[in-house]
């Protein structure tokens, strides 16, 4: 069965590439992916596969039913783009100004669509139910996973598997972790209100830029001096805005940044510590402030048994030459919500382009090795089918006893 699955996926590889390149040309931003969602739904309808739309927003859920009784396995792919101008010189370059698939979500979608088609082809030989979750808005909190779960996409699901094409890891590599894999991803905004004035008369002002600059430095000491070195955490300032003429002392400044953590107590501590520091520095500078902390996705924490099962399954794939347990990654992913509700795992599928230089995710020149999609499809498909077979054997063993 697994061999047949792999052969069929290999035969559908060109279709996978075609779908990916089409989606790459027509990306849509988070929460605006109506045309992409329609494309996905039409694909399933064309195959006669049961499909539901508008799940928790623009989400799409399709289901394939095996002829034999079994468990319910969910597989997930995201499909939103990013507000980045595509600067690649390729035939499938984005046609939408200022928007591109700079993270591989087009590849995730193509992978899952073709895998679903393949499983539908051999459904009479399968056990159980397969749920294909096409999720909108992974890139921007509050994300699409939470609302799709609230809308029932995980109802009856026993296990879930998901992957991310990872362009910074060699093709043929599967990276995984037992437990924490990706960090909680939060965002904060600090607005400083001082009293502006003439650049030649600083004594008559309360300089918002100087105050905000002190904050930038002080905030960097949270991780280095307030967090146990054993715990991982990041506090990064991504934006500092105080637009003024050269001879004007600013009355306003705004800082925007992100916090990445794995433990909830560390997450809560940093949230409170930021405000404590802001309050103290603004008090000393006689400025006022507004502090907003936007809690994003929780940490992605995989389940040990399901991760071990995924590793075992992936070891049978001929294109996989390296299975590597990795340290936790400080990037974020709302796949975390699925793993909080059902058992499962999430892993990285190496997709490094065969080029002299690899551009990171979220870069205007980002691209990935499309051969990795076939590996991702085989990894997800093998895990899903093998899980069903394993559970069926358990049931048969119990009956025999």
N, C-alpha and C positions, 0 to 999 in steps of 0.2 A: 504493500500500500504506500509506504513512504517513498519507495523508489518510483512508483507511478506518479506520485505527487510531484516529485522533483523533475521528472521528465516532462510533464505537462507544463510546469512553470518555465522550464527552459524553452519549450516551444512557444511560449507566450511572451518571451522576453522583449521582442521588438514591439509588441503592443504596449507593454509596460513603459518603454522608452517613449513611444508616441504619445501616450497619455500624459506622461510627465512633462514633455516638451510643450504640449498644448497648454497645460495648466501654468507652466512657467511664463508663457506669453501673456496670460490673462490673470494676473494675481489680483486679489482683493484684500483690503485691510481687515483687521479684526472687527467683528460685529457687522461687517458690511458684505459678507461673502455670499450674497444671494445667488449669483450666477454660478459660482463654484458648487454650491449646494445643489442647484438644479441639475448641473452636469452629472454629479455623483448619482442623484436619484434617477435620472434618465438612463444612466448606464445599467443600474440594477433592474429597472423596469423593462429594458430591452432584453434582459436575460430571463425575465419572468420570476425574479427574486423578490420576495416580500420586503418592502421598504417603507419606512416612515420618515416624514420630513418635519421640519420646525420643532425639533426636540430640544427644548431648553433654549430656543433661539434659532440659529441657523443649522443646528445639528441634524445629522442624518444617521439613521440606524437601519441596517439591513440584516436579514436572518436567513441562514441556510439550515435545513433540517435533514439530518441523516435518517436513513431508513430504519436503523436500529435504535433502541433505547440507549440513553446515556446522559451525561452531564451537560451543562451549558458553559461553553468557553467563549469569552469575549476577546476581541482583538481591536486595537484602537489606532487611528491615524488622525493627525490634525491637518487643517488645510488653509489656514490664513497666511497672508503675506506680511511684509514689513514696509514702513514708510521710508524706503531707501531707493535711490536712483540706480537702475541696473546699468553698469558701465562695461559689461562683458561684450566682446565682439564675437557673438555666436548667432546662428540662424534662429534660435529659439529665445532670443533676448526679449525681455519684458516689453510689451507694447503700451503699457500704462505708465505715464510719466510720474516719477516719484514713488512708484510702488514696485516691489519685486519679491520673489521668493528667495530670500537670502539666508534661509535656515534649513531647507530641505523638505519642507512640508508638502511641496508638489510631489516629491519622490515618495513620501510616506503614503500619500493618497493613491498614487499609481500602483504602488506595491500592494496595498490592501484591496483595491478594486480587482486586480488580476488574480490575487490569491482567492478572493471570494468567488470569482468566476470559475476558477479551477476546482475549488471544493464543491461548488454547485454541480460541476460536470460529473464528479464521482460520488455524489451524495448517497446513492443507493448502497455504497459500500462503507458508509460512515456511520459511526454511533453519535448520538446526541445532537445538540444544537450549537450552531456557531453564530455569534452576534458580532457584527462588524460596525464598530462605533466610529463614525466620521465626525470628528469634533471641530467646531469653529473656535476662533478666538483663543488660541493657546498663548499668543504672544503678549496679550495685554490683560492685566488683572481688571476685573475679577475672573476673567477667563471663561471658557465654555464648559469645562468639565463639571464644575459644581452644579450649574443649572441643568445640564443634561442628566446628571445623576438624580437631581431633584425631580426631573420629569420622568424618571423611571428607566433609564437606559441600562441600569444594572440589575433590574428586577429579575430574580431567578438565576442570576449568573453565579457560577461556582468558582471561577478563576479567570484572571485577565492577564494578557501578555501585551507588551508594547515595546517598540524600539525607536531609536532616533538614529538616522543616518549621520555619521560623525566624520566630517571631512578632514579632521586633523589626525585621524587614526588610519593606518594602512588598510586598504581593501583586503578582505579575507580575515580581518580581526573582529572578534566579538569581545567586547569589554563589559564586565558585570561587577556587581558588588553584593555582598551579603549584608543586608541592613541599609544604612544610609548611603545613598548614591548621589543625590542632588540636594542642594540647600533650599531652605525657605527663602523666598525672595520678596523683600519689602521695600517700600519707597517712602521717602520723607521729604517734606518741603518746609523751609524756614524763611519767613519774610521778616526783615529787619526794618523798623521804622525809626529813623533818626530825625535830624533837622538840618536840611541842606543850607547852602549859602555860598558865598564867594570863595574861590580857591585861595585867595590872598588873606582871608580872615577866618582861619580855622577855629579860633577861640570863640567865635560866635555860632558855631555849629555843633552838631552831634553826628559825627561821620559814620554813615551806615557801612561804607566800604571797609573802613578800619575795623569796625566791630565784627562784620561778617568774616573778615580775614582772620581775626583772632579765633573765631568759631571754627573755621576750616582746620586750623592747626590743632586746636583743642580736641576736636572730634576724633582726630587721628590717634589720640592717646587712649581712647576707650579700649580698643582691642589690645594695644601694647601694654597698658598699665592697669586695666580694670577687669580684664577677662583672664581666667585661668588659661595658661599656655596650652594645656591639654585640650581645651575646647577650641573648635574652629569658628572664626567669625570674620566678617569683612564689613567695614564702614567706608563707603566710597562716595566722594562728592563728584557728581557728574556735570553739574551746571552751576555757574556763578554769574548772575546778571545784575548789573548796576550801570545802566546806560546813561551817560552824561557827557556834556561838553568838557573839554580839557581843563577848563578853569572853574569848574563847578564841583563843590563837595556834595556828594550824593546824600539825599535824605532817605532813599530806599535801596535795598539790596535783597536779592532772593537767591537762596541756595537750595538745590535739589540733589538728592543722593539716594543710595540704596544700601540696605543692610542685608547681609546673608549669614544665616546661622543654621545649625542642625538641631539644637536643643531648645525647647520651648522656654525654659527658664532663662537661658542666655538671650533669647529673642526678646523676652519681656524686660529683662534688665537693661539691654541696650536702648530699647524704646524709652524707658524712663530716664536713663543716663543722659541721652541726648537732650532731653528737655531740661534736666538739671543744669547742664553746662550752658545751654542757651539762656536760661533764666539768669544764671550768675553773671555771665559776660554782659548781657544786656543791662542788667542792673548797674554794673560798674560803669557802663558807658552812657547811662541815662537814656537808653533807647527802649522802645517797646518791640514786641515780636508776636508773630503768629506761627505756631508749630503744628503741622499736620503729619501724622504717621499713618500711611496707608498699608495695612497688612495684606500682603500678597499671598502667594501659594505656600503651603507648608512644605516641609522637606519631603523628598521622595525617599521612602524607606521600603525596600523590597522585602519580600518574605523569603526566608532562608530555604525552605523545602522547595518552593516553586522555582527559586533561582537555581538551585542545584539541578532540578529537573530540566530547566532550560539549557544549562551548560551540557548536560548529558545528551539532550536532543541535538544541539548544535554540533556536537562532536561528530555526528554522522554525515555532515554536509561536506562534500568534497572540496568546495571552494573555500571553506574555513580552514585556515592553516594555524591560527593562533586564538586560543581562548585565554583571556587574561583578566584576572581579578584586579581591580583598580582602586585607588584611594577615592574617597568622596569628592565630587566635583561641586564647585561653588555656584554653578549656574542653576537656574530654577526651571521647574516644569510642573504644570498642573495635573500631570498624571498622578501626582501625590494623592489627590482626592479619591481616585479609583482604588488605590491601594489601602486607603483608610476604610474602605467599605467592603472590599472582597480581597481574598488572597491572590497573589500574583507577583509578577516581576517586570522590570523595565531594564533595558540594556542598550548599549551603543553598538551599532553596526558600522565598522570602519568603511569609509567612503572617500579616501584621499585621492584626489585627481592625479592622473599620470602626467603631471606637468613639473616644470622646474620649480615653481613656487606655488604653495598652497595658501589660499586666502581663508581667514577664519570665518566662522559663522557671523552673520550680520554685517558683512563687508560688501561694498558695491561690486566687487569682482568675484564674489562667492560663487562656487560651483562644486559639484561632487562627481565622483566616478559612478556612472549610471549602472555599472555592473553590480554595485553594492545593493541595488534594489532587488536583484534576483536572490542574493544571499539573505537579505532581510525577509523576503517572501518565504524562502525555504525554512528559515529559522522559526518564523512565526507559525507557518503551516505545520512544520514537523512537531513543534511543541504542542500545538492544538490537537492534532490527530493522535499523537502519542499519549497525550494526557487522557483523551477519551478511551483509548485502548487499555491504558493502565487501570483506569477506574472500572472498566468493564471486566477486566480480569479479577479485580478485587471482588466484584459482585458475584462472579461465577465461582470464585473460591469459597465465598461465604455460603452460597447455595449448595455447593458440593459437600461442605461440612455438615 
